[in-house]
Amino acid sequence: MKQLVLIGYGAMAQVICKYLPENLTLAGVIASERSAARLREALPGVEVVTQFAELSVQPDLVIECGGQASVRQHGMAVVAAGLPLVVISSGALANDGFRQQLIQQAQQGGGEIHVPAGAIAGMETLAAARIAGIDRVEYTSRKPPQSWQGSMAEQAFDLAAISEPTVLFEGNARDAALGFPANANVAATIALAGIGFEATQVRLIADPTIQGNQHELTARGDFGELDIRVLGKPLPDNRKTSALAALSLVRQCQHLNQCLKI
């Protein structure tokens, strides 16, 4: 039986546990001080700690689903221990200094950093297209106004009063990912797969007419043209996050036990 450790235990983590492969068990959770005691009661038989170094289990896979801050807090220790780390909050990697440090730690410790596609599609295609050359990448995210609550958009917009599609942000992927840490991780994933944070153009839109979270990606280059639109249902317990993002983490779990990986 292989062992999984989760960093964070919110709505995405619960989806992962719902669909865990039979020969993979949840052995540990790295949680915040605030939620650790509650999770110890809710997850009998699972080791709940607040720091990676406190774990006694030896995981085969570590999945982050606790937000960008949890990547910065725990990521270095995981990869330095030679373990594969799956990062869904890829916006943390928009910080060049942190990203390079994390890569260096992984190289020295023998760990690996995996960034799944999350709520968007076509990341393998975009990364392949980069080999021949990409001239332009544009990404647009549309979510209902309430999904932007708690973000910096509240400083400039009355989200409750928005009655038509409204552009909240327009700029590059780095500013989007760091400025909207709970909403724009897809922008960072696209930048990592494609032409980088500065060159990837992003628009974030509050759209009261939409049902779900819509992601639109276009790319042009020597490879040809790429146009992708995904309308994902949000997680019931976290409207900012598409269910596909959680399911992409389930796929990472399934890959542990598969010889044929697609």
C-alpha positions as CSV (number, residue, x, y, z in Angstrom):
1,M,0.0,0.0,0.0
2,K,1.4,3.4,-1.0
3,Q,1.1,6.4,1.1
4,L,-0.2,9.9,0.4
5,V,0.4,13.1,2.4
6,L,-1.7,16.2,1.7
7,I,-0.7,19.8,2.4
8,G,-4.0,21.3,3.5
9,Y,-7.3,19.7,3.9
10,G,-10.1,21.7,2.3
11,A,-12.6,21.2,-0.5
12,M,-10.0,19.9,-3.0
13,A,-8.5,17.5,-0.5
14,Q,-11.9,16.0,0.2
15,V,-12.4,15.3,-3.5
16,I,-9.0,13.6,-3.7
17,C,-9.9,11.3,-0.8
18,K,-13.3,10.5,-2.4
19,Y,-11.6,9.1,-5.5
20,L,-8.3,7.7,-4.0
21,P,-7.1,4.6,-5.9
22,E,-7.5,1.4,-3.9
23,N,-3.8,0.8,-3.3
24,L,-3.1,4.4,-2.1
25,T,-4.0,5.5,1.4
26,L,-4.1,8.9,3.1
27,A,-1.3,8.6,5.7
28,G,-0.8,12.2,6.7
29,V,-2.0,15.8,6.5
30,I,0.1,18.9,7.0
31,A,-2.3,21.5,8.4
32,S,-2.3,24.9,9.9
33,E,-2.1,25.3,13.7
34,R,-5.7,26.5,13.6
35,S,-7.1,23.4,12.0
36,A,-4.8,20.7,13.2
37,A,-6.7,19.8,16.3
38,R,-10.0,19.6,14.4
39,L,-8.5,17.4,11.7
40,R,-7.0,15.0,14.2
41,E,-10.5,14.3,15.5
42,A,-12.0,14.2,12.0
43,L,-9.4,11.9,10.4
44,P,-8.7,9.0,12.8
45,G,-5.7,6.9,11.8
46,V,-4.2,9.8,9.8
47,E,-1.1,11.6,11.1
48,V,-1.9,15.3,11.3
49,V,1.1,17.7,11.8
50,T,1.9,21.3,11.2
51,Q,5.4,20.9,9.7
52,F,6.8,18.4,7.3
53,A,9.6,17.5,9.6
54,E,7.1,16.2,12.2
55,L,5.8,13.4,9.9
56,S,6.8,9.9,10.9
57,V,5.2,8.3,7.8
58,Q,7.2,7.9,4.6
59,P,5.0,9.1,1.8
60,D,5.2,8.1,-1.8
61,L,3.5,11.3,-3.0
62,V,2.9,14.7,-1.4
63,I,0.1,16.9,-2.9
64,E,-0.3,20.5,-2.0
65,C,-3.9,21.8,-1.9
66,G,-3.6,24.4,0.7
67,G,-2.9,27.6,-1.2
68,Q,0.2,29.5,-2.3
69,A,1.3,30.2,1.2
70,S,1.5,26.5,2.0
71,V,3.7,25.9,-1.1
72,R,6.1,28.5,0.3
73,Q,6.0,27.2,3.8
74,H,6.4,23.4,3.2
75,G,7.6,22.9,-0.4
76,M,11.3,23.2,0.2
77,A,11.3,20.6,2.9
78,V,9.3,18.1,0.8
79,V,11.6,18.2,-2.3
80,A,14.7,18.4,-0.2
81,A,13.7,15.0,1.2
82,G,13.7,13.5,-2.3
83,L,9.9,13.3,-2.6
84,P,7.6,14.2,-5.5
85,L,5.6,17.3,-4.8
86,V,2.4,18.2,-6.7
87,V,1.7,21.9,-6.7
88,I,-1.8,23.0,-7.6
89,S,-1.3,26.5,-6.3
90,S,1.1,27.3,-9.1
91,G,0.9,31.0,-8.5
92,A,3.5,30.6,-5.8
93,L,6.0,29.8,-8.6
94,A,5.4,33.3,-10.1
95,N,8.0,34.5,-7.7
96,D,11.2,33.8,-9.7
97,G,13.4,33.7,-6.6
98,F,11.3,31.1,-4.8
99,R,10.8,29.0,-7.9
100,Q,14.5,28.8,-8.5
101,Q,15.2,27.9,-4.9
102,L,12.6,25.2,-5.0
103,I,14.1,23.8,-8.2
104,Q,17.6,23.9,-6.7
105,Q,16.4,22.1,-3.6
106,A,14.7,19.4,-5.7
107,Q,17.9,18.9,-7.7
108,Q,20.0,18.6,-4.6
109,G,17.6,16.4,-2.7
110,G,16.3,14.2,-5.5
111,G,12.8,15.5,-5.3
112,E,10.4,16.4,-8.2
113,I,8.0,19.2,-8.7
114,H,4.8,18.4,-10.6
115,V,2.4,21.1,-11.8
116,P,-0.9,19.6,-13.0
117,A,-3.1,21.3,-15.6
118,G,-5.7,22.0,-12.9
119,A,-8.8,23.7,-14.3
120,I,-7.5,24.2,-17.8
121,A,-6.8,21.8,-20.7
122,G,-4.0,21.6,-23.3
123,M,-0.9,22.1,-21.1
124,E,1.0,19.3,-22.8
125,T,0.2,20.8,-26.2
126,L,1.2,24.2,-25.1
127,A,4.5,22.9,-23.7
128,A,5.2,21.0,-26.9
129,A,4.3,24.1,-29.1
130,R,6.9,26.1,-27.2
131,I,9.7,23.9,-28.7
132,A,8.9,25.3,-32.2
133,G,8.2,28.7,-30.9
134,I,5.1,30.6,-29.6
135,D,4.5,34.2,-30.5
136,R,1.6,35.0,-28.3
137,V,-0.4,33.5,-25.4
138,E,-3.6,35.0,-24.0
139,Y,-5.7,33.7,-21.1
140,T,-9.1,34.9,-20.0
141,S,-10.8,33.8,-16.8
142,R,-14.6,34.4,-16.2
143,K,-16.2,33.7,-12.9
144,P,-19.3,34.9,-11.1
145,P,-18.8,38.1,-9.1
146,Q,-19.1,36.3,-5.8
147,S,-16.2,34.0,-6.7
148,W,-13.9,37.1,-6.6
149,Q,-14.8,37.9,-3.0
150,G,-11.7,38.1,-0.8
151,S,-9.5,39.2,-3.7
152,M,-7.9,42.5,-4.4
153,A,-10.9,43.2,-6.8
154,E,-12.9,44.2,-3.7
155,Q,-10.7,47.3,-3.4
156,A,-11.8,48.7,-6.7
157,F,-15.2,47.1,-7.4
158,D,-18.5,46.6,-5.6
159,L,-18.8,42.9,-6.5
160,A,-22.4,42.6,-5.3
161,A,-23.4,45.4,-7.6
162,I,-21.9,44.0,-10.8
163,S,-24.7,43.4,-13.3
164,E,-22.7,42.8,-16.5
165,P,-19.3,41.3,-17.4
166,T,-16.7,43.5,-15.9
167,V,-12.9,43.3,-16.4
168,L,-11.3,43.2,-12.9
169,F,-7.7,42.8,-14.1
170,E,-5.7,43.0,-17.3
171,G,-2.0,42.5,-17.4
172,N,0.6,39.8,-17.3
173,A,0.4,36.3,-15.7
174,R,2.9,37.2,-12.9
175,D,0.8,40.1,-11.6
176,A,-2.4,38.1,-12.0
177,A,-1.1,35.0,-10.1
178,L,0.4,37.0,-7.3
179,G,-2.4,39.5,-7.1
180,F,-5.2,37.0,-7.1
181,P,-3.7,34.0,-5.3
182,A,-7.0,32.2,-4.8
183,N,-8.3,32.8,-8.3
184,A,-5.5,32.9,-10.9
185,N,-3.3,29.9,-10.4
186,V,-4.3,28.8,-13.9
187,A,-2.6,31.9,-15.3
188,A,0.7,30.7,-13.7
189,T,0.3,27.2,-15.0
190,I,-0.2,28.5,-18.5
191,A,2.9,30.8,-18.1
192,L,5.0,27.9,-16.9
193,A,3.9,25.6,-19.8
194,G,4.2,28.4,-22.4
195,I,6.2,31.5,-22.9
196,G,6.7,32.8,-19.3
197,F,5.0,35.1,-16.8
198,E,5.8,38.4,-18.4
199,A,4.8,37.5,-22.0
200,T,1.5,35.7,-21.1
201,Q,-1.4,38.2,-21.3
202,V,-4.3,37.7,-18.8
203,R,-7.8,39.1,-18.3
204,L,-9.8,38.3,-15.2
205,I,-13.6,39.0,-15.5
206,A,-16.5,39.0,-13.1
207,D,-19.4,37.8,-15.1
208,P,-22.9,37.5,-13.5
209,T,-24.3,35.8,-16.6
210,I,-22.0,32.7,-16.4
211,Q,-22.8,29.5,-14.6
212,G,-19.4,28.1,-13.5
213,N,-15.8,29.1,-14.0
214,Q,-14.8,29.7,-17.7
215,H,-11.2,29.5,-18.9
216,E,-10.2,30.6,-22.4
217,L,-6.7,30.0,-23.8
218,T,-5.4,31.1,-27.2
219,A,-1.8,30.7,-28.5
220,R,-0.2,31.5,-31.8
221,G,3.2,30.5,-33.2
222,D,5.2,28.5,-35.7
223,F,3.4,25.3,-34.5
224,G,0.0,26.8,-35.6
225,E,-2.9,28.0,-33.5
226,L,-4.4,26.8,-30.3
227,D,-7.9,27.7,-29.0
228,I,-9.3,26.2,-25.8
229,R,-12.4,27.0,-23.8
230,V,-13.3,25.1,-20.6
231,L,-16.5,25.8,-18.6
232,G,-16.0,24.0,-15.3
233,K,-18.4,23.5,-12.4
234,P,-17.0,25.0,-9.2
235,L,-16.6,23.0,-6.1
236,P,-19.7,23.4,-3.9
237,D,-17.5,24.2,-0.8
238,N,-15.1,26.5,-2.7
239,R,-16.7,28.5,-5.5
240,K,-13.4,30.0,-6.6
241,T,-12.1,26.6,-7.6
242,S,-13.2,24.4,-10.5
243,A,-13.9,20.7,-9.8
244,L,-11.5,19.9,-12.6
245,A,-8.6,21.3,-10.5
246,A,-9.3,18.8,-7.8
247,L,-9.8,15.9,-10.3
248,S,-6.5,16.7,-11.9
249,L,-4.9,16.0,-8.5
250,V,-6.8,12.7,-8.4
251,R,-5.1,11.9,-11.7
252,Q,-1.7,12.4,-10.1
253,C,-2.7,9.8,-7.5
254,Q,-3.7,7.4,-10.2
255,H,-0.4,7.8,-12.0
256,L,1.4,6.3,-9.1
257,N,-0.2,2.9,-9.9
258,Q,-0.3,3.0,-13.7
259,C,2.2,1.8,-16.2
260,L,0.3,3.5,-19.0
261,K,0.1,7.2,-18.1
262,I,-2.1,9.5,-20.2
